[in-house]
Amino acid sequence: MEEIKKLFKNIFYRLEVLERGLVIKKITIPSDTSGFLIIKRVTTDPVAPIDGEMWINTTSKQLKWRNGATTQYVAFS
């Protein structure tokens, strides 16, 4: 449980850095099942994202992810 808390604390810190406009190349979170979760920084959205894929669109300043047939997002100022 402590390890999960540390991971989320790190995620929130990195999102705060992103909100301030500082450069993050990618966010990597160790996973206990299949390797890593990597959130890439891109200037345009992927043409055909797969379900569960996540990315940060630096042009629109949004964290996006594919959820079924729709793309969800969180906007940053």
Backbone as numpy.savetxt, mean C-alpha at the origin, in Angstrom:
# Nx Ny Nz CAx CAy CAz Cx Cy Cz
1.15 -11.83 18.88 0.33 -10.64 18.88 1.20 -9.37 18.88
2.30 -9.39 19.63 3.20 -8.23 19.68 3.80 -7.96 18.30
4.14 -9.02 17.58 4.72 -8.86 16.25 3.73 -8.18 15.31
2.46 -8.55 15.39 1.43 -7.92 14.55 1.29 -6.45 14.91
1.30 -6.14 16.20 1.21 -4.73 16.63 2.37 -3.92 16.07
3.58 -4.49 16.11 4.75 -3.80 15.57 4.62 -3.57 14.07
4.10 -4.57 13.36 3.93 -4.43 11.91 2.95 -3.31 11.58
1.81 -3.26 12.28 0.84 -2.22 12.01 1.36 -0.84 12.42
2.12 -0.77 13.49 2.72 0.50 13.88 3.64 1.00 12.77
4.41 0.09 12.19 5.31 0.43 11.09 4.51 0.89 9.86
3.42 0.20 9.57 2.57 0.59 8.43 2.03 2.00 8.64
1.48 2.28 9.83 0.91 3.59 10.09 1.98 4.68 10.01
3.17 4.40 10.50 4.26 5.36 10.40 4.56 5.66 8.93
4.67 4.61 8.12 4.99 4.81 6.72 3.88 5.55 5.98
2.63 5.32 6.33 1.53 6.06 5.72 1.57 7.54 6.13
1.94 7.81 7.37 2.10 9.20 7.81 3.20 9.88 7.00
4.30 9.18 6.76 5.39 9.72 5.95 4.88 10.03 4.55
4.10 9.11 3.99 3.52 9.30 2.65 2.62 10.54 2.63
1.80 10.71 3.67 0.91 11.87 3.74 1.70 13.17 3.76
2.89 13.16 4.35 3.72 14.37 4.40 4.45 14.61 3.09
4.31 13.68 2.13 4.92 13.87 0.83 6.34 13.38 0.71
6.84 12.66 1.71 8.18 12.13 1.63 8.18 10.89 0.74
9.32 10.56 0.20 9.40 9.47 -0.78 9.48 8.11 -0.08
8.61 7.21 -0.50 8.67 5.81 -0.09 8.71 5.00 -1.38
9.74 4.20 -1.56 9.85 3.38 -2.77 8.84 2.24 -2.75
8.73 1.57 -1.63 7.73 0.52 -1.45 7.63 0.20 0.03
6.50 -0.37 0.42 6.30 -0.81 1.79 6.32 -2.33 1.76
7.19 -2.93 2.56 7.30 -4.38 2.60 6.96 -4.86 4.00
6.01 -5.78 4.09 5.57 -6.30 5.36 5.78 -7.81 5.35
6.59 -8.35 6.25 6.78 -9.81 6.27 5.46 -10.52 6.53
5.27 -11.63 5.88 4.07 -12.44 6.04 4.46 -13.81 6.57
3.61 -14.40 7.36 3.94 -15.72 7.89 3.51 -16.85 6.96
2.91 -16.52 5.81 2.42 -17.59 4.94 3.07 -17.62 3.57
3.13 -16.48 2.89 3.56 -16.55 1.49 4.59 -15.49 1.10
5.49 -15.14 1.99 6.53 -14.19 1.60 6.27 -12.80 2.11
6.03 -11.86 1.19 5.92 -10.46 1.55 4.71 -9.81 0.90
4.22 -8.76 1.53 3.23 -7.87 0.95 4.01 -6.64 0.51
4.04 -6.34 -0.78 4.77 -5.20 -1.30 3.77 -4.25 -1.95
3.80 -2.99 -1.52 2.94 -1.97 -2.09 3.81 -1.08 -2.95
3.65 -1.18 -4.27 4.50 -0.43 -5.18 3.97 0.98 -5.40
4.90 1.90 -5.69 4.56 3.27 -6.06 4.57 3.35 -7.58
3.45 3.81 -8.15 3.33 3.93 -9.61 2.72 5.28 -9.95
2.92 5.73 -11.19 2.32 7.01 -11.61 0.97 6.81 -12.30
0.71 5.59 -12.78 -0.59 5.26 -13.38 -1.05 3.92 -12.83
-2.36 3.74 -12.77 -2.92 2.48 -12.27 -2.62 1.33 -13.23
-2.51 0.10 -12.69 -2.32 -1.06 -13.57 -3.52 -1.22 -14.51
-3.26 -1.73 -15.70 -4.32 -1.90 -16.71 -5.31 -2.98 -16.27
-4.82 -4.08 -15.75 -5.68 -5.19 -15.34 -5.24 -5.71 -13.97
-5.53 -4.96 -12.91 -5.11 -5.43 -11.59 -5.84 -6.70 -11.19
-5.15 -7.54 -10.42 -5.77 -8.78 -9.95 -6.36 -8.55 -8.57
-7.31 -9.36 -8.19 -7.97 -9.24 -6.89 -6.94 -9.31 -5.77
-6.96 -8.34 -4.88 -6.03 -8.28 -3.76 -4.79 -7.45 -4.02
-4.55 -7.08 -5.28 -3.36 -6.27 -5.60 -3.49 -4.88 -4.99
-2.37 -4.35 -4.48 -2.35 -3.01 -3.89 -1.25 -2.18 -4.54
-1.47 -0.87 -4.64 -0.47 0.04 -5.19 -0.75 1.45 -4.69
0.29 2.29 -4.73 0.14 3.71 -4.41 0.31 4.47 -5.71
-0.74 5.20 -6.10 -0.68 6.03 -7.30 -0.17 7.40 -6.86
1.07 7.71 -7.25 1.70 8.96 -6.82 1.13 10.18 -7.54
0.49 9.98 -8.69 -0.13 11.09 -9.40 -1.40 11.54 -8.70
-2.26 10.59 -8.36 -3.53 10.92 -7.69 -3.40 10.95 -6.16
-2.20 10.56 -5.66 -1.94 10.50 -4.22 -2.97 9.62 -3.51
-3.13 8.38 -4.02 -4.09 7.45 -3.46 -3.45 6.07 -3.25
-3.77 5.45 -2.13 -3.46 4.05 -1.90 -4.65 3.28 -2.45
-4.39 2.37 -3.41 -5.49 1.66 -4.07 -5.31 0.16 -3.94
-6.42 -0.56 -3.99 -6.38 -2.02 -4.01 -7.58 -2.54 -4.76
-7.39 -3.71 -5.35 -8.45 -4.35 -6.13 -9.24 -5.26 -5.20
-10.55 -5.05 -5.17 -11.45 -5.82 -4.32 -12.55 -6.40 -5.20
-12.34 -7.64 -5.65 -13.31 -8.24 -6.57 -13.27 -7.53 -7.90
-14.41 -6.98 -8.31 -14.51 -6.31 -9.61 -14.32 -4.80 -9.50
-14.01 -4.29 -8.30 -13.86 -2.84 -8.14 -12.51 -2.49 -7.54
-12.09 -1.25 -7.77 -10.87 -0.73 -7.17 -11.27 0.22 -6.06
-10.78 -0.05 -4.86 -11.04 0.80 -3.70 -9.83 1.70 -3.49
-10.00 2.82 -2.78 -8.85 3.69 -2.55 -9.00 4.52 -1.28
-7.87 5.00 -0.81 -7.79 5.98 0.27 -6.96 7.13 -0.28
-7.49 8.34 -0.21 -6.79 9.51 -0.74 -5.95 10.16 0.35
-4.81 10.72 -0.04 -3.94 11.46 0.85 -3.84 12.89 0.35
-3.65 13.82 1.26 -3.52 15.23 0.84 -2.11 15.54 0.41
